[in-house]
């Protein structure tokens, strides 16, 4: 038994590949930009860790460069290589029982298009005897 050939809109295939491309490209670009945004958060976190470790070590072994708390904070800021911090210095220095402790607390503003902005609290601590 033969079926009747499709007519009208059911038979028209013009633009089908454009719609498929639009659907796949939307998902692909969303994943790509999501990976880039997540990578920037990880880069900022790793930079904070590197800076606090370098500053705690400097406070412990180099009294000329990191002799005071403000000098240690400035040194930590100079060792930070991540995204711009918006003109603030998130680093603090304290002398604790374990030695020289440098801490960084920073609120990262993650912007997701069509969903809004979300604050992420990033922190890093290093102590060097």
The first five atom37 places (N, CA, C, CB, O) and aatype in JSON, in Angstrom:
{
  "aatype": [20, 20, 20, 20, 20, 20, 20, 20, 20, 20, 20, 20, 20, 20, 20, 20, 20, 20, 20, 20, 20, 20, 20, 20, 20, 20, 20, 20, 20, 20, 20, 20, 20, 20, 20, 20, 20, 20, 20, 20, 20, 20, 20, 20, 20, 20, 20, 20, 20, 20, 20, 20, 20, 20, 20, 20, 20, 20, 20, 20, 20, 20, 20, 20, 20, 20, 20, 20, 20, 20, 20, 20, 20, 20, 20, 20, 20, 20, 20, 20, 20, 20, 20, 20, 20, 20, 20, 20, 20, 20, 20, 20, 20, 20, 20, 20, 20, 20, 20, 20, 20, 20, 20, 20, 20, 20, 20, 20, 20, 20, 20, 20, 20, 20, 20, 20, 20, 20, 20, 20, 20, 20, 20, 20, 20, 20, 20, 20, 20],
  "atom_mask": [
    [1, 1, 1, 1, 1],
    [1, 1, 1, 1, 1],
    [1, 1, 1, 1, 1],
    [1, 1, 1, 1, 1],
    [1, 1, 1, 1, 1],
    [1, 1, 1, 1, 1],
    [1, 1, 1, 1, 1],
    [1, 1, 1, 1, 1],
    [1, 1, 1, 1, 1],
    [1, 1, 1, 1, 1],
    [1, 1, 1, 1, 1],
    [1, 1, 1, 1, 1],
    [1, 1, 1, 1, 1],
    [1, 1, 1, 1, 1],
    [1, 1, 1, 1, 1],
    [1, 1, 1, 1, 1],
    [1, 1, 1, 1, 1],
    [1, 1, 1, 1, 1],
    [1, 1, 1, 1, 1],
    [1, 1, 1, 1, 1],
    [1, 1, 1, 1, 1],
    [1, 1, 1, 1, 1],
    [1, 1, 1, 1, 1],
    [1, 1, 1, 1, 1],
    [1, 1, 1, 1, 1],
    [1, 1, 1, 1, 1],
    [1, 1, 1, 1, 1],
    [1, 1, 1, 1, 1],
    [1, 1, 1, 1, 1],
    [1, 1, 1, 1, 1],
    [1, 1, 1, 1, 1],
    [1, 1, 1, 1, 1],
    [1, 1, 1, 1, 1],
    [1, 1, 1, 1, 1],
    [1, 1, 1, 1, 1],
    [1, 1, 1, 1, 1],
    [1, 1, 1, 1, 1],
    [1, 1, 1, 1, 1],
    [1, 1, 1, 1, 1],
    [1, 1, 1, 1, 1],
    [1, 1, 1, 1, 1],
    [1, 1, 1, 1, 1],
    [1, 1, 1, 1, 1],
    [1, 1, 1, 1, 1],
    [1, 1, 1, 1, 1],
    [1, 1, 1, 1, 1],
    [1, 1, 1, 1, 1],
    [1, 1, 1, 1, 1],
    [1, 1, 1, 1, 1],
    [1, 1, 1, 1, 1],
    [1, 1, 1, 1, 1],
    [1, 1, 1, 1, 1],
    [1, 1, 1, 1, 1],
    [1, 1, 1, 1, 1],
    [1, 1, 1, 1, 1],
    [1, 1, 1, 1, 1],
    [1, 1, 1, 1, 1],
    [1, 1, 1, 1, 1],
    [1, 1, 1, 1, 1],
    [1, 1, 1, 1, 1],
    [1, 1, 1, 1, 1],
    [1, 1, 1, 1, 1],
    [1, 1, 1, 1, 1],
    [1, 1, 1, 1, 1],
    [1, 1, 1, 1, 1],
    [1, 1, 1, 1, 1],
    [1, 1, 1, 1, 1],
    [1, 1, 1, 1, 1],
    [1, 1, 1, 1, 1],
    [1, 1, 1, 1, 1],
    [1, 1, 1, 1, 1],
    [1, 1, 1, 1, 1],
    [1, 1, 1, 1, 1],
    [1, 1, 1, 1, 1],
    [1, 1, 1, 1, 1],
    [1, 1, 1, 1, 1],
    [1, 1, 1, 1, 1],
    [1, 1, 1, 1, 1],
    [1, 1, 1, 1, 1],
    [1, 1, 1, 1, 1],
    [1, 1, 1, 1, 1],
    [1, 1, 1, 1, 1],
    [1, 1, 1, 1, 1],
    [1, 1, 1, 1, 1],
    [1, 1, 1, 1, 1],
    [1, 1, 1, 1, 1],
    [1, 1, 1, 1, 1],
    [1, 1, 1, 1, 1],
    [1, 1, 1, 1, 1],
    [1, 1, 1, 1, 1],
    [1, 1, 1, 1, 1],
    [1, 1, 1, 1, 1],
    [1, 1, 1, 1, 1],
    [1, 1, 1, 1, 1],
    [1, 1, 1, 1, 1],
    [1, 1, 1, 1, 1],
    [1, 1, 1, 1, 1],
    [1, 1, 1, 1, 1],
    [1, 1, 1, 1, 1],
    [1, 1, 1, 1, 1],
    [1, 1, 1, 1, 1],
    [1, 1, 1, 1, 1],
    [1, 1, 1, 1, 1],
    [1, 1, 1, 1, 1],
    [1, 1, 1, 1, 1],
    [1, 1, 1, 1, 1],
    [1, 1, 1, 1, 1],
    [1, 1, 1, 1, 1],
    [1, 1, 1, 1, 1],
    [1, 1, 1, 1, 1],
    [1, 1, 1, 1, 1],
    [1, 1, 1, 1, 1],
    [1, 1, 1, 1, 1],
    [1, 1, 1, 1, 1],
    [1, 1, 1, 1, 1],
    [1, 1, 1, 1, 1],
    [1, 1, 1, 1, 1],
    [1, 1, 1, 1, 1],
    [1, 1, 1, 1, 1],
    [1, 1, 1, 1, 1],
    [1, 1, 1, 1, 1],
    [1, 1, 1, 1, 1],
    [1, 1, 1, 1, 1],
    [1, 1, 1, 1, 1],
    [1, 1, 1, 1, 1],
    [1, 1, 1, 1, 1],
    [1, 1, 1, 1, 1],
    [1, 1, 1, 1, 1],
    [1, 1, 1, 1, 1]
  ],
  "atom_positions": [
    [[0.83, -1.17, 0.0], [0.0, 0.0, 0.0], [0.88, 1.24, 0.0], [-0.95, -0.01, 1.21], [1.81, 1.36, 0.8]],
    [[0.61, 2.12, -0.86], [1.38, 3.35, -0.99], [0.7, 4.45, -0.21], [1.53, 3.75, -2.47], [-0.52, 4.57, -0.17]],
    [[1.58, 5.29, 0.42], [1.02, 6.44, 1.12], [1.07, 7.64, 0.2], [1.79, 6.73, 2.43], [1.88, 7.71, -0.72]],
    [[0.21, 8.55, 0.45], [0.15, 9.75, -0.37], [1.37, 10.63, -0.07], [-1.17, 10.53, -0.11], [1.79, 10.74, 1.08]],
    [[1.93, 11.26, -1.09], [3.07, 12.14, -0.85], [2.68, 13.34, 0.0], [3.67, 12.61, -2.18], [1.56, 13.85, -0.08]],
    [[3.64, 13.79, 0.81], [3.39, 14.94, 1.68], [3.33, 16.21, 0.84], [4.48, 15.06, 2.77], [4.07, 16.38, -0.12]],
    [[2.45, 17.07, 1.24], [2.3, 18.34, 0.54], [2.28, 19.48, 1.53], [1.03, 18.34, -0.32], [2.07, 19.26, 2.73]],
    [[2.48, 20.68, 1.06], [2.41, 21.87, 1.91], [3.64, 22.0, 2.8], [1.15, 21.84, 2.77], [4.77, 21.74, 2.38]],
    [[3.41, 22.42, 4.05], [4.51, 22.64, 4.99], [5.21, 21.35, 5.39], [3.99, 23.32, 6.22], [6.4, 21.38, 5.69]],
    [[4.52, 20.23, 5.39], [5.13, 18.96, 5.78], [6.18, 18.52, 4.77], [4.07, 17.89, 5.93], [7.13, 17.82, 5.14]],
    [[6.05, 18.91, 3.53], [7.0, 18.5, 2.5], [8.16, 19.47, 2.36], [6.29, 18.36, 1.19], [9.2, 19.12, 1.81]],
    [[8.0, 20.67, 2.85], [9.03, 21.7, 2.69], [10.19, 21.46, 3.65], [8.43, 23.1, 2.9], [9.98, 21.36, 4.86]],
    [[11.4, 21.38, 3.12], [12.59, 21.17, 3.95], [13.5, 22.4, 3.93], [13.37, 19.95, 3.46], [14.61, 22.34, 4.47]],
    [[13.08, 23.49, 3.36], [13.87, 24.71, 3.32], [14.01, 25.27, 4.74], [13.23, 25.75, 2.38], [13.01, 25.46, 5.43]],
    [[15.22, 25.52, 5.17], [15.46, 26.12, 6.48], [15.63, 25.12, 7.61], [14.34, 27.02, 6.8], [15.86, 25.53, 8.75]],
    [[15.52, 23.83, 7.35], [15.67, 22.83, 8.41], [17.09, 22.84, 8.97], [15.31, 21.43, 7.88], [17.28, 22.73, 10.18]],
    [[18.06, 22.97, 8.1], [19.45, 22.98, 8.59], [19.75, 24.27, 9.37], [20.42, 22.83, 7.4], [20.57, 24.26, 10.28]],
    [[19.11, 25.37, 9.01], [19.29, 26.62, 9.75], [18.74, 26.5, 11.17], [18.61, 27.79, 9.02], [19.35, 26.99, 12.12]],
    [[17.62, 25.85, 11.32], [17.03, 25.67, 12.65], [17.88, 24.7, 13.47], [15.59, 25.14, 12.54], [18.11, 24.94, 14.65]],
    [[18.35, 23.63, 12.86], [19.23, 22.69, 13.56], [20.52, 23.37, 14.01], [19.55, 21.48, 12.67], [21.0, 23.15, 15.12]],
    [[21.08, 24.19, 13.13], [22.31, 24.92, 13.47], [22.06, 25.88, 14.62], [22.83, 25.69, 12.25], [22.89, 25.99, 15.53]],
    [[20.94, 26.57, 14.61], [20.63, 27.51, 15.69], [20.5, 26.79, 17.02], [19.34, 28.27, 15.37], [20.98, 27.29, 18.04]],
    [[19.87, 25.64, 17.04], [19.72, 24.88, 18.29], [21.07, 24.37, 18.8], [18.77, 23.71, 18.08], [21.38, 24.51, 19.99]],
    [[21.85, 23.78, 17.92], [23.15, 23.22, 18.33], [24.12, 24.34, 18.7], [23.74, 22.35, 17.21], [24.86, 24.21, 19.68]],
    [[24.14, 25.41, 17.94], [25.06, 26.52, 18.21], [24.75, 27.2, 19.54], [25.01, 27.54, 17.08], [25.67, 27.62, 20.24]],
    [[23.47, 27.31, 19.89], [23.09, 27.89, 21.18], [23.65, 27.07, 22.34], [21.56, 28.0, 21.29], [24.21, 27.62, 23.28]],
    [[23.5, 25.77, 22.26], [24.02, 24.9, 23.32], [25.55, 24.94, 23.35], [23.54, 23.45, 23.11], [26.14, 25.03, 24.42]],
    [[26.18, 24.88, 22.19], [27.63, 24.9, 22.11], [28.22, 26.2, 22.67], [28.08, 24.71, 20.67], [29.17, 26.16, 23.46]],
    [[27.67, 27.33, 22.28], [28.18, 28.61, 22.78], [27.92, 28.78, 24.28], [27.53, 29.76, 22.01], [28.74, 29.36, 24.98]],
    [[26.79, 28.28, 24.77], [26.54, 28.31, 26.21], [27.57, 27.52, 26.98], [25.14, 27.78, 26.51], [28.07, 27.97, 28.01]],
    [[27.9, 26.34, 26.5], [28.95, 25.53, 27.14], [30.31, 26.2, 27.05], [29.01, 24.14, 26.5], [31.07, 26.21, 28.02]],
    [[30.63, 26.76, 25.89], [31.92, 27.42, 25.72], [32.09, 28.6, 26.67], [32.09, 27.89, 24.28], [33.12, 28.72, 27.33]],
    [[31.09, 29.47, 26.74], [31.18, 30.62, 27.64], [31.14, 30.2, 29.1], [30.06, 31.61, 27.35], [31.74, 30.86, 29.95]],
    [[30.44, 29.12, 29.4], [30.44, 28.59, 30.77], [31.81, 28.09, 31.18], [29.42, 27.48, 30.9], [32.24, 28.31, 32.31]],
    [[32.49, 27.41, 30.28], [33.84, 26.92, 30.56], [34.8, 28.09, 30.76], [34.34, 26.02, 29.41], [35.65, 28.05, 31.66]],
    [[34.68, 29.12, 29.94], [35.55, 30.29, 30.08], [35.3, 31.0, 31.42], [35.33, 31.27, 28.91], [36.25, 31.39, 32.09]],
    [[34.04, 31.17, 31.79], [33.71, 31.83, 33.06], [34.23, 31.02, 34.25], [32.19, 32.03, 33.19], [34.79, 31.59, 35.18]],
    [[34.05, 29.72, 34.22], [34.54, 28.87, 35.3], [36.06, 28.9, 35.36], [34.04, 27.43, 35.11], [36.63, 28.87, 36.45]],
    [[36.71, 28.96, 34.21], [38.18, 29.04, 34.18], [38.68, 30.34, 34.8], [38.68, 28.93, 32.74], [39.71, 30.33, 35.48]],
    [[37.98, 31.43, 34.58], [38.38, 32.71, 35.18], [38.25, 32.67, 36.7], [37.53, 33.85, 34.61], [39.07, 33.26, 37.41]],
    [[37.23, 31.98, 37.22], [37.08, 31.84, 38.66], [38.24, 31.01, 39.22], [35.73, 31.17, 39.02], [38.83, 31.37, 40.24]],
    [[38.57, 29.91, 38.56], [39.69, 29.08, 39.01], [41.02, 29.82, 38.93], [39.76, 27.79, 38.19], [41.87, 29.65, 39.8]],
    [[41.21, 30.62, 37.89], [42.44, 31.39, 37.75], [42.57, 32.4, 38.88], [42.47, 32.11, 36.39], [43.66, 32.58, 39.42]],
    [[41.48, 33.07, 39.23], [41.5, 34.03, 40.33], [41.8, 33.33, 41.65], [40.16, 34.78, 40.41], [42.59, 33.84, 42.44]],
    [[41.2, 32.17, 41.89], [41.44, 31.43, 43.13], [42.9, 30.97, 43.2], [40.49, 30.22, 43.22], [43.52, 31.1, 44.26]],
    [[43.44, 30.45, 42.13], [44.83, 30.0, 42.12], [45.79, 31.17, 42.32], [45.15, 29.29, 40.81], [46.82, 31.02, 42.98]],
    [[45.46, 32.32, 41.76], [46.29, 33.51, 41.93], [46.28, 33.98, 43.38], [45.81, 34.64, 41.01], [47.32, 34.39, 43.91]],
    [[45.12, 33.91, 44.03], [45.05, 34.27, 45.45], [45.92, 33.34, 46.28], [43.59, 34.23, 45.95], [46.64, 33.79, 47.17]],
    [[45.86, 32.04, 46.0], [46.69, 31.09, 46.74], [48.18, 31.36, 46.54], [46.36, 29.66, 46.31], [48.95, 31.35, 47.5]],
    [[48.58, 31.6, 45.31], [49.99, 31.89, 45.05], [50.45, 33.14, 45.78], [50.23, 32.05, 43.55], [51.54, 33.15, 46.36]],
    [[49.63, 34.18, 45.76], [50.01, 35.45, 46.39], [50.13, 35.32, 47.9], [49.0, 36.53, 46.05], [51.07, 35.86, 48.48]],
    [[49.21, 34.61, 48.55], [49.31, 34.49, 50.01], [50.48, 33.6, 50.42], [48.0, 33.92, 50.59], [51.11, 33.85, 51.45]],
    [[50.78, 32.59, 49.64], [51.94, 31.74, 49.94], [53.24, 32.52, 49.79], [51.95, 30.51, 49.03], [54.13, 32.42, 50.64]],
    [[53.35, 33.28, 48.73], [54.56, 34.07, 48.52], [54.72, 35.14, 49.59], [54.54, 34.73, 47.13], [55.83, 35.38, 50.06]],
    [[53.63, 35.78, 49.99], [53.7, 36.83, 51.01], [54.01, 36.26, 52.39], [52.39, 37.6, 51.05], [54.76, 36.88, 53.15]],
    [[53.45, 35.11, 52.73], [53.75, 34.49, 54.03], [55.22, 34.08, 54.1], [52.85, 33.26, 54.28], [55.86, 34.25, 55.13]],
    [[55.73, 33.56, 53.01], [57.15, 33.19, 52.99], [58.03, 34.43, 53.06], [57.48, 32.39, 51.71], [59.04, 34.43, 53.76]],
    [[57.65, 35.48, 52.37], [58.42, 36.73, 52.39], [58.43, 37.32, 53.8], [57.85, 37.74, 51.39], [59.46, 37.81, 54.25]],
    [[57.32, 37.28, 54.49], [57.25, 37.81, 55.85], [58.14, 37.02, 56.8], [55.81, 37.81, 56.35], [58.63, 37.55, 57.79]],
    [[58.33, 35.75, 56.49], [59.13, 34.9, 57.36], [60.63, 35.03, 57.1], [58.71, 33.48, 57.19], [61.42, 35.0, 58.05]],
    [[61.02, 35.16, 55.86], [62.46, 35.1, 55.54], [63.07, 36.42, 55.06], [62.69, 34.07, 54.5], [64.29, 36.53, 55.01]],
    [[62.26, 37.41, 54.71], [62.81, 38.64, 54.14], [62.26, 39.84, 54.91], [62.46, 38.75, 52.63], [61.24, 40.41, 54.54]],
    [[62.95, 40.22, 55.97], [62.49, 41.32, 56.82], [62.65, 42.68, 56.16], [63.24, 41.3, 58.14], [61.99, 43.64, 56.57]],
    [[63.5, 42.8, 55.16], [63.67, 44.11, 54.51], [62.49, 44.42, 53.58], [64.99, 44.14, 53.72], [62.04, 45.56, 53.53]],
    [[62.01, 43.44, 52.85], [60.9, 43.66, 51.92], [59.55, 43.59, 52.64], [60.94, 42.64, 50.79], [58.66, 44.39, 52.36]],
    [[59.4, 42.64, 53.54], [58.12, 42.4, 54.21], [58.26, 42.57, 55.72], [57.6, 40.99, 53.88], [57.85, 41.7, 56.49]],
    [[58.82, 43.67, 56.15], [59.08, 43.89, 57.56], [57.85, 44.29, 58.37], [60.11, 44.93, 57.71], [57.83, 44.09, 59.58]],
    [[56.84, 44.84, 57.73], [55.62, 45.26, 58.45], [54.4, 44.61, 57.81], [55.48, 46.81, 58.46], [54.49, 44.01, 56.74]],
    [[53.27, 44.75, 58.48], [52.04, 44.17, 57.95], [51.61, 44.8, 56.64], [50.93, 44.31, 58.96], [51.18, 44.11, 55.72]],
    [[51.73, 46.12, 56.55], [51.33, 46.8, 55.3], [52.29, 46.47, 54.16], [51.28, 48.33, 55.51], [51.86, 46.36, 53.0]],
    [[53.57, 46.3, 54.48], [54.54, 45.92, 53.44], [54.24, 44.5, 52.93], [55.99, 46.01, 53.98], [54.39, 44.22, 51.75]],
    [[53.84, 43.62, 53.84], [53.49, 42.26, 53.45], [52.24, 42.25, 52.58], [53.29, 41.38, 54.69], [52.16, 41.49, 51.61]],
    [[51.25, 43.07, 52.92], [50.04, 43.16, 52.11], [50.34, 43.7, 50.72], [48.99, 44.04, 52.81], [49.81, 43.22, 49.73]],
    [[51.2, 44.7, 50.66], [51.58, 45.26, 49.36], [52.35, 44.24, 48.53], [52.43, 46.53, 49.56], [52.16, 44.14, 47.32]],
    [[53.21, 43.47, 49.2], [53.96, 42.41, 48.5], [52.99, 41.36, 47.95], [55.01, 41.76, 49.44], [53.15, 40.9, 46.82]],
    [[51.99, 40.97, 48.75], [51.01, 39.98, 48.29], [50.25, 40.5, 47.08], [50.02, 39.63, 49.42], [49.98, 39.76, 46.13]],
    [[49.89, 41.78, 47.11], [49.18, 42.37, 45.98], [50.05, 42.39, 44.73], [48.72, 43.77, 46.33], [49.54, 42.24, 43.62]],
    [[51.36, 42.59, 44.91], [52.25, 42.6, 43.75], [52.45, 41.2, 43.18], [53.6, 43.19, 44.13], [52.81, 41.06, 42.01]],
    [[52.23, 40.16, 43.98], [52.38, 38.78, 43.5], [51.07, 38.2, 42.96], [52.89, 37.9, 44.63], [51.05, 37.08, 42.46]],
    [[49.99, 38.96, 43.06], [48.7, 38.51, 42.55], [48.65, 38.79, 41.04], [47.52, 39.22, 43.28], [48.84, 39.92, 40.61]],
    [[48.39, 37.73, 40.24], [48.38, 37.87, 38.79], [47.03, 37.55, 38.17], [49.42, 36.97, 38.18], [46.95, 37.36, 36.96]],
    [[45.98, 37.49, 38.95], [44.65, 37.16, 38.44], [43.94, 38.35, 37.84], [43.8, 36.56, 39.53], [44.56, 39.35, 37.48]],
    [[42.63, 38.23, 37.74], [41.82, 39.33, 37.22], [41.9, 40.53, 38.15], [40.35, 38.9, 37.03], [42.26, 40.39, 39.32]],
    [[41.56, 41.7, 37.62], [41.59, 42.91, 38.42], [40.7, 42.82, 39.65], [41.18, 44.09, 37.58], [39.6, 42.27, 39.58]],
    [[41.18, 43.34, 40.75], [40.44, 43.26, 42.01], [39.59, 44.5, 42.26], [41.4, 43.07, 43.15], [38.99, 44.61, 43.33]],
    [[39.51, 45.4, 41.34], [38.68, 46.58, 41.49], [39.24, 47.62, 42.44], [37.34, 46.18, 41.96], [38.49, 48.36, 43.06]],
    [[40.56, 47.68, 42.56], [41.19, 48.71, 43.39], [41.21, 48.4, 44.88], [40.5, 49.99, 43.17], [41.56, 49.28, 45.68]],
    [[40.85, 47.19, 45.27], [40.89, 46.85, 46.69], [42.06, 45.91, 46.96], [39.55, 46.2, 47.15], [42.57, 45.25, 46.05]],
    [[42.47, 45.86, 48.21], [43.53, 44.94, 48.63], [42.9, 43.91, 49.57], [44.72, 45.69, 49.32], [42.64, 44.22, 50.73]],
    [[42.65, 42.69, 49.08], [41.96, 41.7, 49.91], [42.86, 40.96, 50.89], [41.28, 40.71, 49.02], [42.4, 40.06, 51.6]],
    [[44.13, 41.32, 50.94], [45.1, 40.57, 51.75], [45.23, 41.17, 53.14], [46.46, 40.55, 51.05], [45.24, 42.39, 53.31]],
    [[45.33, 40.29, 54.14], [45.58, 40.72, 55.52], [46.73, 39.9, 56.08], [44.3, 40.56, 56.41], [46.93, 38.74, 55.71]],
    [[47.49, 40.52, 56.97], [48.64, 39.85, 57.59], [48.46, 39.84, 59.1], [49.97, 40.56, 57.21], [48.08, 40.84, 59.7]],
    [[48.72, 38.69, 59.71], [48.73, 38.57, 61.17], [49.85, 37.64, 61.58], [47.36, 38.05, 61.7], [50.19, 36.69, 60.86]],
    [[50.42, 37.92, 62.75], [51.41, 37.01, 63.33], [50.66, 36.1, 64.29], [52.58, 37.79, 64.06], [50.13, 36.57, 65.3]],
    [[50.61, 34.81, 63.99], [49.86, 33.86, 64.81], [50.81, 32.83, 65.41], [48.76, 33.16, 63.97], [52.02, 32.92, 65.24]],
    [[50.25, 31.86, 66.1], [51.05, 30.84, 66.75], [51.81, 29.97, 65.74], [50.16, 29.95, 67.62], [52.9, 29.48, 66.04]],
    [[51.24, 29.79, 64.56], [51.93, 28.97, 63.56], [53.02, 29.75, 62.84], [50.92, 28.43, 62.54], [53.86, 29.15, 62.17]],
    [[53.03, 31.05, 62.95], [54.04, 31.88, 62.29], [53.4, 33.1, 61.65], [54.79, 31.07, 61.23], [52.54, 33.75, 62.25]],
    [[53.82, 33.39, 60.44], [53.32, 34.55, 59.69], [52.17, 34.09, 58.81], [54.46, 35.2, 58.83], [52.35, 33.27, 57.91]],
    [[50.99, 34.62, 59.07], [49.78, 34.19, 58.35], [49.31, 35.33, 57.45], [48.66, 33.77, 59.35], [49.15, 36.47, 57.89]],
    [[49.09, 35.0, 56.2], [48.53, 35.93, 55.23], [47.22, 35.32, 54.73], [49.53, 36.23, 54.04], [47.17, 34.15, 54.34]],
    [[46.17, 36.13, 54.73], [44.84, 35.67, 54.33], [44.31, 36.6, 53.24], [43.87, 35.63, 55.54], [44.55, 37.8, 53.26]],
    [[43.59, 36.02, 52.31], [42.92, 36.8, 51.26], [41.45, 36.42, 51.23], [43.59, 36.56, 49.87], [41.11, 35.23, 51.18]],
    [[40.57, 37.4, 51.26], [39.13, 37.21, 51.12], [38.64, 38.13, 50.03], [38.38, 37.48, 52.47], [38.8, 39.35, 50.1]],
    [[38.03, 37.54, 49.0], [37.6, 38.32, 47.85], [36.24, 37.8, 47.38], [38.64, 38.26, 46.7], [36.03, 36.59, 47.33]],
    [[35.35, 38.7, 47.05], [34.05, 38.32, 46.5], [34.08, 38.49, 44.99], [32.9, 39.17, 47.14], [34.15, 39.61, 44.48]],
    [[34.03, 37.39, 44.29], [34.06, 37.37, 42.83], [32.63, 37.53, 42.33], [34.71, 36.05, 42.29], [31.72, 36.84, 42.8]],
    [[32.43, 38.42, 41.4], [31.1, 38.65, 40.84], [30.96, 37.88, 39.54], [30.84, 40.17, 40.62], [31.45, 38.31, 38.49]],
    [[30.3, 36.73, 39.61], [30.08, 35.88, 38.44], [28.84, 36.36, 37.72], [29.95, 34.39, 38.85], [27.75, 36.39, 38.3]],
    [[28.99, 36.74, 36.47], [27.88, 37.25, 35.68], [27.46, 36.19, 34.66], [28.27, 38.57, 34.96], [28.25, 35.78, 33.81]],
    [[26.21, 35.76, 34.78], [25.66, 34.77, 33.85], [24.59, 35.48, 33.02], [25.08, 33.51, 34.61], [23.58, 35.93, 33.58]],
    [[24.79, 35.57, 31.7], [23.81, 36.26, 30.87], [22.42, 35.64, 30.99], [24.25, 36.25, 29.41], [22.28, 34.42, 31.04]],
    [[21.42, 36.47, 31.02], [20.0, 36.1, 31.11], [19.61, 35.51, 32.47], [19.67, 35.11, 30.03], [18.43, 35.23, 32.68]],
    [[20.56, 35.32, 33.39], [20.25, 34.78, 34.72], [20.59, 35.76, 35.83], [20.99, 33.48, 34.95], [19.91, 35.77, 36.86]],
    [[21.62, 36.58, 35.65], [21.96, 37.56, 36.66], [23.38, 37.42, 37.17], [21.01, 37.46, 37.81], [24.19, 36.67, 36.61]],
    [[23.67, 38.15, 38.23], [25.01, 38.15, 38.84], [24.96, 37.36, 40.14], [25.51, 39.59, 39.09], [24.0, 37.46, 40.91]],
    [[26.01, 36.59, 40.37], [26.08, 35.79, 41.58], [27.43, 36.05, 42.26], [25.9, 34.28, 41.26], [28.47, 35.91, 41.62]],
    [[27.42, 36.42, 43.54], [28.69, 36.62, 44.25], [29.26, 35.28, 44.72], [28.49, 37.56, 45.45], [28.56, 34.47, 45.33]],
    [[30.54, 35.08, 44.43], [31.25, 33.88, 44.9], [32.33, 34.33, 45.89], [31.88, 33.08, 43.71], [33.14, 35.19, 45.57]],
    [[32.34, 33.75, 47.05], [33.32, 34.11, 48.06], [34.56, 33.25, 47.88], [32.74, 33.94, 49.49], [34.51, 32.03, 48.04]],
    [[35.68, 33.89, 47.53], [36.95, 33.19, 47.37], [37.87, 33.56, 48.52], [37.62, 33.54, 46.0], [37.95, 34.73, 48.91]],
    [[38.56, 32.57, 49.07], [39.48, 32.86, 50.17], [40.69, 31.95, 50.06], [38.78, 32.69, 51.54], [40.63, 30.85, 49.52]],
    [[41.8, 32.45, 50.61], [43.04, 31.68, 50.64], [43.81, 32.08, 51.89], [43.9, 31.91, 49.34], [43.82, 33.25, 52.28]],
    [[44.46, 31.1, 52.51], [45.24, 31.34, 53.72], [46.54, 30.58, 53.63], [44.45, 30.94, 54.99], [46.56, 29.43, 53.2]],
    [[47.62, 31.21, 54.05], [48.92, 30.54, 54.12], [49.62, 30.96, 55.4], [49.79, 30.88, 52.88], [49.56, 32.12, 55.81]],
    [[50.29, 30.01, 56.02], [51.04, 30.28, 57.24], [52.45, 29.72, 57.06], [50.34, 29.66, 58.5], [52.61, 28.56, 56.67]],
    [[53.44, 30.53, 57.33], [54.83, 30.11, 57.17], [55.54, 30.4, 58.5], [55.53, 30.85, 55.96], [55.51, 31.53, 58.98]],
    [[56.19, 29.39, 59.07], [56.83, 29.6, 60.4], [58.02, 30.55, 60.37], [57.29, 28.28, 60.96], [58.64, 30.8, 61.4]]
  ]
}
